[in-house]
Amino acid sequence: SNWFEAPATGVYHLGGNVTFKANAALPAALQLAIAVNGTLLDYTIVGVASPASLITSLHTSAVLKLTAGETVEMQARLTTNDGFLQAATNSFWGCLA
């Protein structure tokens, strides 16, 4: 899967980063956030206007109290034009705190 599922109830430190790669036209902005059970956590949203291909990277992290079975994922969004996230430089990590 592309998400983390808490194996046990506890406090977790989770985060990740992405590097933008342009398609044809550059998007107006790039955002990255953490979502728990599909709901974005507003305080984890980071973004940049006018991202530069293979240069712009975003990072976010959070300490979360999770119940066993809850899911966490990273969500990246581009506005106005599409693009890619460079696979070799992206990460999503976490640990039980």
Accessible surface in RSA format (square Angstrom, percent):
REM  Atomic radii and reference values for relative SASA: ProtOr
REM  Chains: A
REM  Algorithm: Lee & Richards
REM  Probe-radius: 1.40
REM  Slices: 20
REM RES _ NUM      All-atoms   Total-Side   Main-Chain    Non-polar    All polar
REM                ABS   REL    ABS   REL    ABS   REL    ABS   REL    ABS   REL
RES SER A   1   119.51 101.0  31.50  42.0  88.01 202.7  33.26  70.8  86.25 120.8
RES ASN A   2   138.28  95.4 117.78 113.8  20.50  49.4  34.96  84.1 103.31  99.9
RES TRP A   3   123.92  49.7 107.55  52.1  16.36  38.4 103.71  55.3  20.20  32.8
RES PHE A   4    57.80  28.9  53.27  33.0   4.53  11.8  57.80  35.0   0.00   0.0
RES GLU A   5   100.10  57.5  86.47  65.4  13.63  32.5  20.44  39.5  79.66  65.0
RES ALA A   6     1.79   1.6   0.00   0.0   1.79   4.1   0.00   0.0   1.79   4.7
RES PRO A   7   106.72  77.8  70.27  64.1  36.45 132.5  81.38  67.2  25.34 157.5
RES ALA A   8    47.79  43.9  45.23  69.8   2.57   5.8  47.79  67.3   0.00   0.0
RES THR A   9    86.09  61.2  61.71  62.6  24.38  58.1  50.09  67.3  36.00  54.4
RES GLY A  10    17.91  22.1   0.00   N/A  17.91  22.1  17.91  49.1   0.00   0.0
RES VAL A  11    61.70  40.6  58.72  53.2   2.98   7.2  58.72  51.0   2.98   8.1
RES TYR A  12     6.77   3.2   6.77   3.9   0.00   0.0   6.13   4.6   0.64   0.8
RES HIS A  13    65.32  35.7  65.32  45.4   0.00   0.0  39.17  40.4  26.16  30.4
RES LEU A  14     2.06   1.1   2.06   1.5   0.00   0.0   2.06   1.4   0.00   0.0
RES GLY A  15     0.00   0.0   0.00   N/A   0.00   0.0   0.00   0.0   0.00   0.0
RES GLY A  16     0.00   0.0   0.00   N/A   0.00   0.0   0.00   0.0   0.00   0.0
RES ASN A  17    39.08  26.9  38.64  37.3   0.44   1.1   8.17  19.7  30.91  29.9
RES VAL A  18    11.20   7.4  11.20  10.1   0.00   0.0  11.20   9.7   0.00   0.0
RES THR A  19    11.50   8.2  11.50  11.7   0.00   0.0   6.65   8.9   4.85   7.3
RES PHE A  20     0.00   0.0   0.00   0.0   0.00   0.0   0.00   0.0   0.00   0.0
RES LYS A  21    92.38  45.1  92.38  56.7   0.00   0.0  35.67  32.1  56.70  60.4
RES ALA A  22    25.58  23.5  14.48  22.3  11.10  25.3  14.48  20.4  11.10  29.4
RES ASN A  23    73.59  50.7  47.81  46.2  25.78  62.1   1.55   3.7  72.04  69.6
RES ALA A  24    96.57  88.8  59.64  92.0  36.94  84.0  69.68  98.1  26.89  71.2
RES ALA A  25    54.36  50.0  44.59  68.8   9.77  22.2  52.22  73.5   2.14   5.7
RES LEU A  26    92.00  51.2  76.47  54.7  15.52  39.0  76.47  53.7  15.52  41.8
RES PRO A  27     3.04   2.2   0.00   0.0   3.04  11.0   0.01   0.0   3.03  18.8
RES ALA A  28    50.55  46.5  36.16  55.8  14.38  32.7  46.23  65.1   4.31  11.4
RES ALA A  29    25.82  23.7  25.65  39.6   0.18   0.4  25.75  36.3   0.07   0.2
RES LEU A  30     0.05   0.0   0.00   0.0   0.05   0.1   0.05   0.0   0.00   0.0
RES GLN A  31    74.74  41.8  74.62  54.5   0.11   0.3   8.64  18.4  66.10  50.1
RES LEU A  32     0.73   0.4   0.43   0.3   0.30   0.8   0.73   0.5   0.00   0.0
RES ALA A  33     4.59   4.2   4.51   7.0   0.08   0.2   4.51   6.3   0.08   0.2
RES ILE A  34     0.00   0.0   0.00   0.0   0.00   0.0   0.00   0.0   0.00   0.0
RES ALA A  35     0.12   0.1   0.00   0.0   0.12   0.3   0.00   0.0   0.12   0.3
RES VAL A  36    21.39  14.1  18.48  16.7   2.91   7.0  18.48  16.1   2.91   7.9
RES ASN A  37    83.48  57.6  55.03  53.2  28.44  68.5  32.25  77.6  51.23  49.5
RES GLY A  38    49.71  61.3   0.00   N/A  49.71  61.3  22.24  61.0  27.47  61.5
RES THR A  39    90.95  64.7  86.90  88.1   4.06   9.7  60.14  80.8  30.81  46.6
RES LEU A  40    44.74  24.9  30.53  21.8  14.21  35.7  30.53  21.4  14.21  38.2
RES LEU A  41    33.39  18.6  31.19  22.3   2.20   5.5  33.39  23.4   0.00   0.0
RES ASP A  42   114.94  80.5 100.08  99.6  14.85  35.1  34.62  81.5  80.31  80.1
RES TYR A  43   158.08  73.8 119.64  68.1  38.44 100.0 116.92  87.9  41.16  50.7
RES THR A  44     2.52   1.8   0.19   0.2   2.34   5.6   2.52   3.4   0.00   0.0
RES ILE A  45    66.99  38.1  44.49  33.1  22.49  54.2  44.49  32.0  22.49  61.0
RES VAL A  46    49.65  32.7  44.11  39.9   5.54  13.3  49.65  43.1   0.00   0.0
RES GLY A  47    47.88  59.0   0.00   N/A  47.88  59.0  10.81  29.7  37.07  83.0
RES VAL A  48    55.07  36.2  44.81  40.6  10.26  24.7  52.67  45.8   2.40   6.5
RES ALA A  49    75.15  69.1  58.68  90.6  16.46  37.4  58.86  82.9  16.28  43.1
RES SER A  50    86.34  73.0  68.81  91.8  17.53  40.4  35.89  76.4  50.45  70.7
RES PRO A  51     0.66   0.5   0.00   0.0   0.66   2.4   0.24   0.2   0.42   2.6
RES ALA A  52    39.24  36.1  36.10  55.7   3.14   7.1  38.97  54.9   0.26   0.7
RES SER A  53    41.35  34.9  26.97  36.0  14.38  33.1  20.69  44.0  20.67  29.0
RES LEU A  54    97.72  54.4  74.38  53.2  23.34  58.7  74.38  52.2  23.34  62.8
RES ILE A  55   138.21  78.6 115.92  86.4  22.29  53.7 120.39  86.7  17.81  48.3
RES THR A  56    19.30  13.7  13.49  13.7   5.82  13.9  11.00  14.8   8.30  12.5
RES SER A  57    64.72  54.7  39.51  52.7  25.21  58.1  27.99  59.6  36.73  51.5
RES LEU A  58    19.31  10.8  16.27  11.6   3.05   7.7  19.31  13.6   0.00   0.0
RES HIS A  59   100.48  54.9  84.93  59.0  15.55  39.8  64.29  66.3  36.20  42.1
RES THR A  60     8.20   5.8   3.76   3.8   4.43  10.6   4.43   6.0   3.76   5.7
RES SER A  61    46.08  38.9  25.59  34.1  20.50  47.2   0.36   0.8  45.72  64.1
RES ALA A  62     8.93   8.2   0.26   0.4   8.67  19.7   8.93  12.6   0.00   0.0
RES VAL A  63    97.93  64.4  73.19  66.3  24.75  59.6  73.19  63.6  24.75  67.1
RES LEU A  64    11.87   6.6   9.93   7.1   1.95   4.9  11.87   8.3   0.00   0.0
RES LYS A  65   170.46  83.2 141.54  86.8  28.91  68.8  84.51  76.1  85.95  91.6
RES LEU A  66     3.45   1.9   2.48   1.8   0.98   2.5   3.39   2.4   0.06   0.2
RES THR A  67    79.82  56.8  79.77  80.9   0.05   0.1  48.53  65.2  31.29  47.3
RES ALA A  68    53.37  49.1  35.34  54.5  18.03  41.0  35.74  50.3  17.63  46.7
RES GLY A  69    39.94  49.2   0.00   N/A  39.94  49.2  22.20  60.9  17.74  39.7
RES GLU A  70    45.46  26.1  43.16  32.7   2.30   5.5  15.33  29.6  30.13  24.6
RES THR A  71    38.01  27.0  37.61  38.1   0.40   1.0  22.88  30.7  15.13  22.9
RES VAL A  72     0.38   0.2   0.00   0.0   0.38   0.9   0.38   0.3   0.00   0.0
RES GLU A  73    52.19  30.0  52.19  39.5   0.00   0.0   5.04   9.8  47.15  38.5
RES MET A  74    38.94  20.2  17.22  11.4  21.72  51.7  17.28  14.7  21.66  28.7
RES GLN A  75    43.65  24.4  37.96  27.7   5.69  13.5  18.91  40.2  24.74  18.8
RES ALA A  76    38.44  35.3   6.79  10.5  31.65  72.0   7.01   9.9  31.43  83.3
RES ARG A  77   121.23  50.9 116.26  59.3   4.97  11.8  43.33  59.2  77.90  47.2
RES LEU A  78    52.55  29.3  23.02  16.5  29.53  74.2  23.02  16.2  29.53  79.5
RES THR A  79    63.22  45.0  59.48  60.3   3.74   8.9  61.27  82.3   1.95   2.9
RES THR A  80   112.79  80.2  60.84  61.7  51.94 123.8  73.56  98.8  39.22  59.3
RES ASN A  81    58.04  40.0  47.83  46.2  10.21  24.6  11.06  26.6  46.98  45.4
RES ASP A  82    89.79  62.9  80.13  79.8   9.66  22.8  40.25  94.7  49.55  49.4
RES GLY A  83    18.42  22.7   0.00   N/A  18.42  22.7   0.22   0.6  18.19  40.7
RES PHE A  84   108.36  54.2 103.46  64.1   4.90  12.8 108.36  65.7   0.00   0.0
RES LEU A  85    65.41  36.4  45.70  32.7  19.71  49.5  45.70  32.1  19.71  53.0
RES GLN A  86    55.54  31.1  51.85  37.9   3.69   8.8  12.46  26.5  43.08  32.7
RES ALA A  87    90.28  83.0  67.25 103.8  23.03  52.4  70.70  99.6  19.58  51.9
RES ALA A  88    96.26  88.5  53.88  83.1  42.38  96.4  66.12  93.1  30.14  79.8
RES THR A  89    60.70  43.2  46.32  47.0  14.37  34.3  53.94  72.5   6.76  10.2
RES ASN A  90    49.46  34.1  27.27  26.4  22.19  53.4  18.30  44.1  31.16  30.1
RES SER A  91    50.63  42.8  37.21  49.7  13.41  30.9  42.42  90.3   8.20  11.5
RES PHE A  92    73.51  36.8  43.24  26.8  30.27  78.8  43.24  26.2  30.27  86.6
RES TRP A  93    94.62  38.0  85.66  41.5   8.96  21.0  86.06  45.9   8.56  13.9
RES GLY A  94    41.35  51.0   0.00   N/A  41.35  51.0   5.01  13.7  36.35  81.4
RES CYS A  95    72.52  54.9  62.96  70.2   9.56  22.5  39.88 101.0  32.64  35.2
RES LEU A  96   109.41  60.9  82.29  58.9  27.12  68.2  82.29  57.8  27.12  73.0
RES ALA A  97    87.32  80.3  27.01  41.7  60.31 137.2  60.81  85.6  26.52  70.2
END  Absolute sums over single chains surface
CHAIN  1 A     5441.5       4043.7       1397.7       3264.2       2177.3
END  Absolute sums over all chains
TOTAL          5441.5       4043.7       1397.7       3264.2       2177.3
